[in-house]
Amino acid sequence: MHALRELFRRVGNEIQAHPAATLLVALVLLFAAFGGAAQITSVTGDQAFTGDNPTLETFTDSFDRGSISVLLRGETTEPATLRAIARFDDRMSAVENVAYVSSPADPVRAEYGRIPGSEAKIERVLGTPDVAFVQVVFEPGLTQPEERPIYTEALAAEEWARFPAGVDVIVTGSAAFSAQLSELIGQSTNQLLGLAVGLMIVALFFLFRGVRLRLLPIVAVFTGVLYTFGAIGYAGIPNSTLTSSVFPILIGLGIDYSVQFHERYEEELESAPPEEALPRALSGIGPPVFVAMLAAALGFGATWISTLGTPAFVWFAQTSIFGVLLTFLAGIIVLLPILTLYARFRRRGLGELGLRELADGGVDGPPGGDGTADDDGSTNEGDRGVDGPDPDADDERVGLLGRTLGRVSRTLAANPGVVLLVALLLMGAGFQAGQGLETMADTEEFVPQDLPAYVDLQQFRAVTGGGTAVQYDVLVTGSDLTHPAVLEWMEQFEQVAVGAPLIRGVDTPASLVAEHNGGEIPATQAGVERVLADVPERERAQYYNDGVAHITVVGAQDMTTGETLSFISNVRETIRFSNPPPGVDVTLTGTAAITPPSVVEQIESRNVTTGLGVLFVFGLLLAYYRNLVKAVAPLVPMVFVIGWQNLYMAALSIPVSPLGASLGAMSVGIGAEYTIIVMERYYEEKAQSGVSNLDAVETAATRVGKAISVSGMTTVFGFSALTLSPFPILGDFGYLTVGVIFLTLVAALATLPPTLIVLDGVAERLAPLFGERTADPDPQGNA
């Protein structure tokens, strides 16, 4: 719209008039971003996939006790070993937020009052095990940041306890896993940033040729990434496995925006001095890039809306939205003022600017001229330089690649039926292939399989027979939970549950009461409470706490994702079938029960997420252009890509992950930039007198094809950093995004020209029926 172009022209005028002040604003924002970045925290594991849930919060506060497990193998009954265990036990018992420590030293000291010097005496109490366990149990309801200092203290205590050389000690558990994973996420984020920047430098150096300061976009986009760190810190968005993938994506997208600004500025400098070139360039390229940026944000917004309730995906979407907004801003307030200062102080500007300055003896405009643009944004011939644009310089800027793209686009546009039919057939094949793709839904598959904490955890499970996420939790709320009728229902629930598939056992408060009362449930509530009063507080707190009760259901070992979902369904069906007493609410809860369904739901809803992305971007384009053809045309190639990406995934055996499930909406938003820029230039050329539709296609592809090819390939380079991530889910996502961005670029250059020819032809034939103009008087394409 004219108003948007005028806004960007004014911004360009302000920047060229006050470049140093603009950079000062950018610097102030950068210092503010450092303050926000210092506030970023990390959330790992299943907690990142578990949203607000009152029942879960009640369970967490009452029963969810994190722990550190110490596995000891070797000479576990040697007096020296047991003394080291006792020292570790005593030190960890005094640590803040540790509820209690359970170790082999406890029964030995209970028997002898100390650790005896005789191994035989110890074996009389413990037997002759080759393996021993120490468990450090936390107070319930601790957050991950509160648990991590306990793990750090446990490592220090293990070293301080001086275990004998013949004993292998492994410190593992939820806190150990969380701490190591959090550290790895931070390291991975920094490594991916470094890799992305390095790849960007290589890409810009070899692809963005023919311009001065070709590496300057890196400075702008890295500033935008730092702004993003600050924004998520102030917004309270934590870093997580998925969030760390955003920053290479932002480098790729931010480079896109900056390259477009840089390229258009270069083009305008061919025929105007810097103070005119910048407003003209920004008014021309600013609106389409701005709309493209909003389209990308809306693509991420579709992911946000479709994954509400699953924090990791919401954080990913929120960080991405902040990122595209702030990298776009950095391109304007960092890149453009530096280019302006460079042109001003070098006296020759950028690129091949020189004719105007040599004639005028400077860059302040022609003698007697005001150096301003006309009201419609154009300039008169006197403003375009002494001799007009230099055709040789223009030809050199376009280059062989630009001319080749122009000719190829014209050929494809001249045969729209064949091109679009092939694209449709490939899209249909892709949707068919998508039904057979494998999935990655187990959150433990997301993390590096060689992570020391994960390896230790697997060893611990193997020794203890714990399998994977065997224990699941049922929260019982209501009044009179110690009433005999409630306990009798618990016994009935246990009898029904153990006969269901995949359920291997149940432990209830009724089991506790019966165990301490000769195998029977007392007839009265007073009798039940007398029995509970005699149960040690540590043991009782596992079943009753804060007025609620806890039932543990044991599942089969090493269940697949599908089996886990079946197990969860079986437990819920058993709860319903057992018919809890009136006033008693029974709910399967805990992160192990909540996370798998939410992850699978994200994968299964990928078509909904993609549909939302298409709908959001279509609404944006329709609101901006107020023209159905121009709202639909940029989306047609993106719909093709949605189908094509399934063929790419099938060819490389890339599974559908929860993160990859959001790529459809992302690709629509990201790819819309390429199609919008090509379409804008098409309508700009078409508005010229005597230019046919095919001429407009060829000129558009020639003039902007190189720019979007360079920006697209630099985006591919930035995204490719993800392929080197140690996290499998991010590595697969990296390969997926690299392929999809490349396909998007191909679709923009190969299928958009014939799409424009077909839609324009339809619109021109229908126009007389509605009394509409067939010509488009707006060179920017805004009807």
C-alpha positions in Angstrom: 0.0 0.0 0.0 1.1 3.5 -0.6 0.9 4.4 3.1 3.3 1.5 3.9 5.7 2.5 1.2 5.6 6.1 2.4 6.3 5.0 5.9 9.4 3.1 4.8 10.5 6.1 2.7 10.3 8.3 5.8 12.3 5.7 7.8 14.9 5.7 5.0 15.1 9.5 5.0 15.6 9.6 8.8 18.3 7.0 8.6 20.2 8.7 5.8 19.9 12.0 7.7 20.9 10.6 11.1 22.9 7.4 10.6 25.1 7.8 13.7 22.1 8.5 15.9 20.4 5.4 14.5 23.5 3.3 15.3 23.5 4.7 18.8 19.9 3.6 19.3 21.0 0.1 18.1 23.8 0.1 20.6 21.6 1.1 23.5 19.2 -1.8 22.6 22.2 -4.1 22.5 23.2 -3.2 26.0 19.7 -3.7 27.2 19.6 -7.1 25.5 22.6 -8.3 27.6 20.5 -7.6 30.7 17.7 -9.8 29.4 20.0 -12.6 28.3 21.4 -12.9 31.8 17.9 -13.9 33.0 17.5 -16.9 30.7 16.9 -20.2 32.5 16.8 -23.8 31.1 14.1 -26.4 31.3 14.9 -29.9 30.1 13.3 -33.4 29.8 9.6 -34.1 30.1 9.0 -31.0 32.1 9.5 -29.0 28.9 6.6 -30.8 27.3 4.2 -30.6 30.2 2.0 -27.5 30.5 -0.1 -26.0 33.2 -2.2 -28.7 34.9 -3.7 -28.2 38.3 -3.8 -32.0 39.0 -0.2 -32.3 38.0 0.8 -29.4 40.2 -1.0 -30.9 43.1 0.8 -34.2 42.6 4.1 -32.5 42.1 3.8 -30.5 45.3 2.7 -33.5 47.3 4.5 -36.6 45.9 6.8 -35.8 43.0 10.2 -36.2 44.7 13.2 -35.9 42.4 16.2 -38.0 43.4 19.8 -38.8 42.8 20.7 -42.4 42.6 24.2 -43.6 43.2 25.1 -47.0 41.7 28.1 -48.8 43.3 29.6 -51.9 41.8 32.5 -54.0 43.1 33.6 -54.6 46.7 30.4 -53.2 48.2 30.6 -54.9 51.5 34.2 -53.9 52.3 34.4 -51.8 55.5 36.2 -49.0 53.6 33.4 -49.0 51.0 30.7 -48.8 53.6 32.5 -46.0 55.5 32.7 -44.0 52.3 29.0 -44.7 51.8 28.3 -43.5 55.3 30.3 -40.3 54.8 28.4 -39.6 51.5 25.1 -40.3 53.3 25.9 -38.0 56.2 27.0 -35.1 54.0 24.1 -35.3 51.6 21.6 -35.6 54.5 22.6 -32.1 55.6 22.1 -30.5 52.1 19.2 -28.1 51.7 16.1 -29.5 50.0 17.2 -33.1 50.6 14.4 -35.0 52.4 16.4 -38.1 53.3 19.1 -40.4 52.1 18.7 -44.1 51.9 21.9 -46.2 51.8 23.3 -49.6 52.8 25.0 -47.8 55.7 21.6 -47.3 57.4 20.8 -51.0 58.4 24.5 -51.7 59.3 24.6 -48.7 61.7 21.2 -49.6 63.1 22.6 -53.1 63.9 26.0 -52.2 65.3 25.8 -48.4 66.0 28.7 -47.9 63.7 30.4 -49.4 60.6 32.3 -52.4 61.9 35.8 -53.3 60.7 34.8 -56.8 59.8 33.4 -57.6 56.3 31.7 -60.7 57.8 29.7 -58.6 60.2 28.6 -56.4 57.3 27.6 -59.4 55.2 25.5 -60.7 58.0 23.3 -57.6 57.6 23.6 -56.9 53.8 24.4 -60.3 52.4 27.0 -60.5 49.6 25.7 -58.2 46.8 28.0 -57.0 44.0 25.9 -53.9 43.6 24.7 -51.3 46.1 22.5 -48.3 45.8 22.3 -45.0 47.6 19.3 -42.8 47.0 19.1 -39.1 47.7 15.5 -38.1 47.8 14.5 -34.4 47.5 11.7 -32.5 49.1 8.6 -32.6 46.8 7.8 -29.9 44.4 11.3 -28.7 43.6 11.9 -27.0 40.2 14.8 -28.1 38.0 16.9 -25.0 38.9 16.4 -25.9 42.6 17.4 -29.6 42.0 20.6 -28.8 40.1 22.7 -27.5 43.1 21.9 -30.8 44.9 23.4 -32.7 42.0 26.5 -30.5 42.1 26.8 -31.1 45.8 26.4 -34.9 45.2 29.4 -34.9 42.8 31.4 -33.0 45.4 30.3 -35.4 48.2 31.2 -38.4 46.1 34.8 -37.1 45.6 35.0 -36.1 49.3 33.8 -39.5 50.5 36.9 -41.2 49.0 35.4 -44.4 47.7 38.0 -47.2 47.3 39.6 -47.8 44.0 38.0 -51.2 43.6 34.5 -49.6 43.6 32.8 -48.2 40.4 30.6 -45.2 41.4 27.9 -43.8 39.0 25.9 -40.7 40.1 22.7 -40.7 38.1 19.0 -39.8 38.4 16.6 -37.1 37.3 18.7 -34.2 38.6 21.9 -35.5 37.1 20.2 -36.0 33.7 18.6 -32.5 33.9 21.9 -30.8 34.9 23.9 -32.4 32.1 21.2 -31.9 29.5 20.9 -28.2 30.5 24.7 -27.7 30.2 24.7 -29.5 26.8 21.8 -27.3 25.6 23.8 -24.2 26.4 26.9 -25.6 24.7 24.9 -26.7 21.7 23.3 -23.2 21.4 26.7 -21.5 21.3 28.1 -24.1 18.9 25.2 -23.9 16.5 25.4 -20.1 16.6 29.1 -20.2 15.8 28.6 -22.8 13.0 25.7 -20.8 11.5 27.8 -17.6 11.5 30.7 -19.4 10.0 28.6 -20.9 7.2 27.0 -17.5 6.6 30.4 -15.9 6.1 31.3 -18.6 3.6 28.0 -18.2 1.8 28.1 -14.4 1.6 31.7 -14.4 0.5 31.1 -16.7 -2.4 27.5 -16.0 -3.3 26.9 -12.3 -2.5 29.5 -11.0 -5.0 29.6 -7.7 -6.8 28.8 -5.6 -3.7 30.9 -3.7 -1.1 30.8 -4.8 2.5 29.4 -8.2 1.5 29.8 -9.6 5.0 28.0 -6.7 6.7 24.7 -8.6 6.8 26.3 -10.9 9.3 26.9 -8.0 11.7 23.2 -7.0 11.4 21.8 -10.5 11.9 24.0 -11.3 14.8 22.9 -8.1 16.5 19.3 -9.3 15.9 20.0 -12.6 17.5 21.5 -10.9 20.6 18.3 -8.8 20.7 16.3 -12.0 20.7 18.3 -13.4 23.6 17.5 -10.3 25.5 13.8 -10.4 24.6 13.2 -14.0 25.7 15.1 -13.3 28.9 12.8 -10.4 29.7 9.7 -12.4 28.6 10.7 -15.3 30.9 10.9 -17.8 28.0 13.4 -20.5 29.0 16.0 -22.2 26.8 15.2 -25.8 26.0 16.1 -28.5 23.5 13.8 -27.1 20.9 14.4 -23.4 21.6 18.1 -23.8 20.9 17.3 -24.7 17.3 15.7 -21.2 16.7 19.0 -19.3 16.5 20.5 -20.9 13.4 17.0 -20.5 11.8 17.1 -16.8 12.8 20.5 -16.3 11.3 19.2 -17.8 8.0 16.1 -15.7 8.0 17.8 -12.5 9.2 20.4 -12.8 6.5 17.5 -13.0 4.1 16.1 -9.7 5.2 19.5 -7.9 5.3 20.6 -9.3 1.9 17.3 -8.0 0.3 17.9 -4.5 1.8 21.6 -4.6 0.8 20.8 -5.8 -2.8 18.1 -3.2 -3.4 20.3 -0.4 -2.0 23.0 -1.5 -4.5 20.5 -1.4 -7.3 19.3 2.1 -6.4 22.9 3.4 -6.0 23.4 2.7 -9.7 21.2 5.7 -10.5 21.0 7.9 -7.4 23.2 9.4 -4.7 23.1 7.7 -1.3 20.7 10.2 0.3 18.1 9.4 -2.4 19.0 5.8 -2.9 18.3 4.7 0.6 14.7 6.1 0.9 14.0 4.8 -2.6 15.4 1.4 -1.9 13.6 1.1 1.5 10.2 2.2 0.1 10.6 -0.3 -2.7 11.9 -3.4 -0.9 10.7 -2.6 2.7 7.0 -3.4 2.2 7.4 -6.8 0.6 10.1 -7.9 3.0 8.0 -6.5 5.9 5.0 -8.5 4.7 7.2 -11.6 4.3 8.5 -11.1 7.8 5.0 -10.9 9.1 4.2 -14.0 7.1 7.0 -15.9 8.8 5.9 -14.7 12.2 2.4 -15.9 11.4 3.7 -19.3 10.4 5.4 -19.6 13.8 2.2 -18.2 15.3 0.3 -21.1 13.8 2.7 -23.5 15.6 2.1 -21.5 18.8 -1.7 -21.8 18.6 -1.8 -25.4 17.6 0.6 -26.5 20.4 -1.0 -24.6 23.3 -0.5 -26.6 26.5 2.9 -28.0 25.4 5.5 -25.5 26.6 8.5 -26.6 24.6 6.7 -25.9 21.3 5.2 -22.7 22.5 8.6 -21.5 23.6 10.0 -22.4 20.2 7.3 -20.4 18.5 7.6 -17.4 20.8 11.3 -17.3 20.4 11.0 -17.5 16.6 8.5 -14.7 16.5 10.7 -12.5 18.6 13.6 -13.4 16.4 12.1 -12.6 13.0 10.8 -9.3 14.3 14.1 -8.3 15.8 16.4 -9.5 13.0 14.2 -7.5 10.6 14.6 -4.5 12.9 18.4 -5.0 13.1 18.6 -5.0 9.3 17.1 -1.5 9.3 18.8 0.1 12.2 22.3 -1.6 11.9 22.8 -2.5 8.2 21.4 0.6 6.5 23.1 3.3 8.6 26.4 1.6 8.2 25.9 1.4 4.5 25.0 5.1 4.5 28.1 6.1 6.5 30.2 4.0 4.2 28.8 5.6 1.1 29.2 9.1 2.7 32.7 8.8 3.9 34.1 6.8 1.0 32.7 9.5 -1.4 32.1 6.9 -4.0 29.3 5.0 -2.2 28.8 1.3 -2.7 29.0 -0.7 -5.8 29.5 1.2 -9.1 28.2 4.6 -7.9 30.3 7.4 -9.3 28.7 9.2 -12.3 26.5 11.4 -10.1 29.2 12.1 -7.6 31.9 12.9 -10.2 29.5 15.3 -11.9 28.4 17.0 -8.6 31.7 16.8 -6.8 30.0 15.1 -3.9 27.0 13.3 -2.7 24.8 16.2 -1.8 22.6 16.2 -4.9 22.7 18.3 -8.1 23.2 22.0 -8.0 20.0 23.7 -7.4 18.1 20.4 -6.7 16.4 19.5 -3.5 17.4 15.8 -3.6 13.9 14.7 -2.7 11.6 12.2 -4.3 8.3 13.2 -5.9 5.0 12.6 -4.1 4.5 9.2 -5.8 7.9 7.9 -4.7 9.5 8.3 -8.1 12.1 10.7 -9.1 12.5 12.8 -12.3 15.1 12.1 -14.8 17.4 14.7 -13.3 17.3 12.7 -10.1 18.5 9.5 -11.8 22.0 10.7 -12.5 23.7 12.6 -15.2 23.5 10.0 -17.9 20.9 7.6 -16.3 21.6 4.1 -15.2 24.8 2.6 -16.5 23.7 -0.4 -18.6 27.1 -2.1 -18.2 26.9 -1.8 -14.4 23.4 -3.1 -14.4 24.3 -6.0 -16.6 27.2 -6.8 -14.3 25.0 -6.6 -11.2 22.4 -9.0 -12.7 25.1 -11.3 -14.0 24.9 -14.6 -15.8 22.8 -16.2 -13.0 20.2 -13.4 -13.2 19.9 -13.6 -17.0 19.7 -17.4 -16.9 16.9 -17.3 -14.3 15.0 -14.8 -16.4 15.1 -17.0 -19.5 14.2 -20.1 -17.6 11.3 -18.4 -15.9 10.0 -17.1 -19.2 10.1 -20.6 -20.7 8.3 -22.1 -17.8 5.7 -19.4 -17.8 5.1 -19.9 -21.4 4.1 -23.6 -20.7 2.0 -23.2 -17.5 -0.1 -26.3 -18.1 2.8 -28.7 -18.2 4.7 -27.1 -15.3 1.7 -26.9 -12.9 0.6 -30.5 -13.8 4.0 -31.9 -12.9 4.0 -29.8 -9.7 0.6 -31.1 -8.8 1.5 -34.8 -9.5 4.6 -34.5 -7.3 2.5 -32.8 -4.6 0.0 -35.7 -4.7 2.7 -38.3 -4.5 4.1 -36.4 -1.5 0.9 -36.4 0.4 0.6 -40.2 -0.3 4.2 -40.7 0.9 3.5 -38.7 4.0 1.2 -41.4 5.3 4.0 -43.9 5.6 6.6 -41.8 7.3 8.1 -42.9 10.6 7.7 -40.8 13.7 10.0 -39.7 16.5 7.7 -39.3 19.6 9.8 -40.7 22.5 11.3 -37.7 24.3 14.4 -39.8 25.2 15.1 -40.2 21.5 15.4 -36.4 21.3 18.6 -36.3 23.4 22.1 -37.5 22.4 22.3 -41.3 23.1 25.9 -40.9 24.2 25.2 -38.2 26.8 27.0 -39.5 29.9 24.0 -38.9 32.2 21.8 -40.8 29.8 24.3 -43.7 29.5 24.5 -43.8 33.3 20.7 -43.8 33.6 20.5 -46.7 31.2 23.0 -48.7 33.1 21.2 -48.0 36.3 17.9 -49.2 34.8 19.6 -52.3 33.5 20.9 -53.2 36.9 17.7 -52.4 38.8 15.4 -53.8 36.1 13.7 -50.5 35.9 13.2 -50.4 32.2 12.0 -47.0 30.9 9.4 -44.9 32.8 8.0 -48.0 34.4 6.2 -46.3 37.3 3.2 -44.1 36.7 1.3 -42.1 39.2 -2.4 -41.8 40.1 -3.6 -38.9 42.3 -6.6 -39.5 44.5 -8.4 -36.4 45.9 -11.5 -35.9 48.0 -12.6 -36.1 51.6 -12.1 -39.1 54.0 -9.4 -40.7 51.9 -8.6 -42.9 54.9 -12.2 -44.3 55.1 -12.3 -48.1 54.8 -14.7 -47.8 51.9 -12.1 -45.8 49.9 -9.4 -48.3 50.8 -11.6 -51.2 49.7 -12.1 -49.4 46.4 -8.3 -49.2 46.1 -8.0 -53.0 46.6 -10.7 -53.5 44.0 -8.8 -51.1 41.6 -5.7 -53.1 42.1 -7.4 -56.4 41.3 -8.9 -55.0 38.1 -5.8 -53.2 37.0 -3.3 -56.1 37.3 -5.4 -58.1 34.8 -5.2 -55.4 32.2 -2.6 -55.5 29.3 0.8 -53.9 30.0 0.0 -53.3 33.7 2.3 -55.3 35.9 1.5 -54.1 39.4 -0.2 -51.6 41.6 0.8 -50.1 45.0 -1.9 -48.3 46.9 -2.4 -46.8 50.4 -4.6 -49.9 51.0 -1.5 -52.0 50.5 0.4 -50.0 53.1 -2.4 -50.2 55.7 -2.9 -53.9 55.2 0.8 -54.5 55.5 0.9 -52.8 58.9 -2.3 -54.4 60.1 -1.8 -58.1 59.7 -3.0 -58.1 56.0 -6.5 -56.6 56.7 -8.2 -53.2 56.4 -9.6 -52.0 59.7 -13.3 -51.7 59.9 -13.4 -48.1 60.9 -11.7 -44.9 59.8 -10.3 -44.4 63.3 -8.7 -47.8 63.1 -7.1 -46.9 59.8 -5.7 -43.7 61.2 -4.3 -45.6 64.2 -2.5 -47.9 61.8 -1.2 -45.0 59.8 0.0 -43.2 62.9 2.4 -46.1 63.6 3.8 -46.1 60.0 7.2 -44.2 59.8 6.6 -40.7 58.4 9.0 -41.2 55.5 7.1 -44.2 54.3 3.6 -42.8 55.0 4.5 -39.6 53.0 4.7 -41.7 49.8 1.0 -42.6 50.1 -0.6 -39.7 52.0 0.5 -36.1 52.0 -1.3 -32.7 52.2 -4.7 -34.3 52.2 -4.3 -36.3 49.0 -3.4 -39.9 48.3 -1.0 -41.5 45.8 -1.3 -44.8 43.9 1.6 -46.2 41.9 0.9 -48.2 38.8 3.8 -50.3 37.3 3.9 -50.8 33.6 5.7 -53.2 31.4 9.5 -52.5 30.9 10.8 -50.7 27.8 7.4 -49.9 26.3 7.3 -48.4 22.8 5.5 -45.1 22.3 2.4 -47.0 21.0 2.5 -49.3 24.0 2.8 -46.4 26.4 -0.3 -44.8 24.9 -2.1 -48.1 25.2 -1.0 -48.5 28.8 -2.2 -45.0 29.6 -5.5 -45.7 28.0 -5.8 -49.0 30.0 -5.1 -47.3 33.3 -7.7 -44.6 32.6 -10.3 -47.3 31.6 -9.5 -49.3 34.7 -10.1 -46.2 36.9 -13.5 -45.7 35.2 -14.4 -49.3 35.4 -13.5 -49.6 39.1 -16.1 -47.0 39.9 -14.5 -44.8 42.6 -16.7 -43.9 45.6 -18.7 -40.7 45.4 -16.7 -37.6 46.2 -13.4 -39.2 45.3 -11.6 -38.0 42.2 -9.0 -40.3 40.6 -6.6 -39.1 37.9 -3.6 -40.6 36.1 -0.9 -37.9 36.2 2.8 -37.2 36.3 5.0 -36.1 33.4 5.5 -39.7 32.2 1.8 -40.0 31.6 1.2 -36.5 30.2 4.1 -36.0 27.9 3.8 -38.9 25.4 0.1 -38.1 24.4 1.0 -34.4 24.0 4.0 -35.2 21.8 2.0 -37.6 19.7 -0.8 -35.2 19.4 1.6 -32.5 18.1 2.7 -35.0 15.4 -0.8 -36.0 14.4 -2.0 -32.4 14.2 0.7 -31.3 11.7 -1.9 -31.0 9.0 -3.9 -28.7 11.2 -0.8 -26.6 12.0 0.0 -26.4 8.3 -3.6 -25.4 7.5 -3.5 -22.6 10.1 -0.2 -21.3 8.7 -1.7 -21.2 5.2 -4.9 -19.5 6.5 -2.9 -16.9 8.5 -0.6 -16.0 5.6 -3.5 -15.8 3.2 -5.4 -13.5 5.5 -2.3 -11.3 5.8 -1.8 -11.1 2.0 -5.5 -10.4 1.4 -5.5 -7.6 4.0 -2.3 -6.1 2.4 -3.2 -6.4 -1.3 -7.0 -6.4 -1.1 -6.8 -8.5 -4.3 -7.6 -12.2 -4.4 -5.1 -13.1 -7.2 -2.2 -11.4 -5.3 -3.3 -13.1 -2.0 -3.5 -16.6 -3.6 -0.5 -16.5 -6.1 2.3 -16.5 -3.5 0.7 -19.4 -1.6 0.4 -21.8 -4.6 4.1 -22.6 -4.7 4.1 -23.1 -0.9 1.3 -25.6 -1.1 3.3 -27.5 -3.7 6.3 -27.5 -1.2 4.1 -28.9 1.6 3.6 -32.0 -0.5 7.1 -32.2 -2.0 8.7 -32.2 1.4 7.2 -35.6 2.2 9.0 -37.1 -0.8 12.2 -35.5 0.5 11.7 -37.0 3.9 10.9 -40.4 2.6 14.0 -40.3 0.4 16.3 -39.5 3.3 14.3 -41.6 5.9 13.7 -38.5 8.0 11.1 -39.3 10.7 8.3 -36.9 11.6 9.2 -35.3 14.9 7.1 -32.9 16.9 9.4 -30.1 15.7 9.3 -31.2 12.1 5.5 -31.3 12.3 5.5 -27.5 12.5 7.6 -27.2 9.4 4.6 -27.0 7.1 3.4 -23.8 8.7 6.9 -22.5 9.0 7.7 -23.1 5.3 4.6 -21.3 4.2 5.6 -18.3 6.3 9.3 -18.4 5.4 8.9 -19.2 1.7 6.3 -16.5 1.2 9.1 -14.0 1.2 10.6 -15.4 -2.1 7.2 -15.6 -3.8 6.1 -12.1 -2.6 9.3 -10.5 -3.8 9.1 -12.1 -7.3 5.4 -11.3 -7.6 5.9 -7.6 -6.5 8.6 -7.2 -9.2 6.4 -8.9 -11.8 3.6 -6.4 -11.2 6.0 -3.5 -11.1 7.3 -4.5 -14.5 3.9 -5.4 -15.9 2.7 -1.8 -15.1 5.3 -0.4 -17.6 3.9 0.6 -21.0 4.2 -2.1 -23.7 5.4 -4.9 -21.4 3.7 -8.3 -21.8 3.1 -10.7 -19.1 5.9 -13.0 -20.3 8.2 -9.9 -20.5 7.3 -9.0 -17.0 8.0 -12.5 -15.8 11.4 -12.6 -17.4 12.4 -9.1 -16.1 11.2 -9.9 -12.6 13.1 -13.2 -12.5 16.2 -11.5 -14.0 16.2 -8.6 -11.6 15.3 -10.3 -8.3 16.0 -14.0 -9.1 19.6 -13.6 -8.3 18.9 -11.7 -5.0 16.4 -14.3 -3.7 18.7 -17.2 -4.9 21.6 -15.7 -2.9 19.4 -15.0 0.1 17.8 -18.5 -0.2 21.1 -20.2 -0.4 22.5 -18.3 2.5 19.4 -19.3 4.4 20.2 -22.9 3.5 23.7 -22.4 4.8 22.4 -21.0 8.1 19.9 -23.8 8.6 22.5 -26.4 7.7 24.2 -25.7 11.0 21.4 -27.6 12.7 22.4 -30.8 10.9 25.5 -30.8 13.2 23.5 -30.6 16.4 24.2 -33.4 18.9 20.5 -33.6 19.5 18.9 -36.1 17.1 15.6 -34.2 16.9 17.5 -31.0 15.9 19.8 -32.9 13.5 16.9 -34.4 11.6 15.1 -31.0 11.7 18.2 -29.4 10.2 18.3 -31.8 7.2 14.5 -31.3 6.8 14.7 -27.5 6.8 17.7 -27.4 4.4 15.7 -29.4 1.9 12.5 -27.5 2.4 14.1 -24.1 2.0 15.8 -25.3 -1.2 12.5 -26.7 -2.5 10.8 -23.4 -1.6 13.3 -21.4 -3.6 12.8 -23.8 -6.6 9.0 -23.4 -6.3 9.2 -19.6 -6.2 11.3 -19.5 -9.4 9.8 -22.4 -11.2 6.1 -22.5 -10.3 5.2 -18.9 -9.4 5.7 -17.5 -13.0 3.3 -20.0 -14.6 0.9 -19.5 -11.6 0.9 -15.7 -12.2 0.3 -16.2 -15.9 -2.7 -18.5 -15.3 -4.2 -16.4 -12.5 -3.7 -13.2 -14.4 -5.3 -14.7 -17.4 -8.3 -15.9 -15.4 -8.6 -12.5 -13.7 -8.4 -10.6 -17.1 -11.2 -12.9 -18.6 -13.4 -12.4 -15.5 -12.8 -8.7 -15.1 -15.4 -7.5 -17.7 -18.0 -9.6 -15.9 -17.5 -7.5 -12.8 -16.7 -4.2 -14.4 -13.1 -4.3 -13.1 -9.9 -2.9 -14.6 -7.5 -5.4 -16.1 -4.6 -3.1 -15.8 -2.8 -2.5 -12.5 -1.9 1.1 -12.1 0.1 0.4 -9.0 3.7 -0.5 -9.8 4.0 -2.2 -6.5 1.1 -4.4 -7.2 -1.2 -3.0 -4.6 -4.7 -2.9 -6.1 
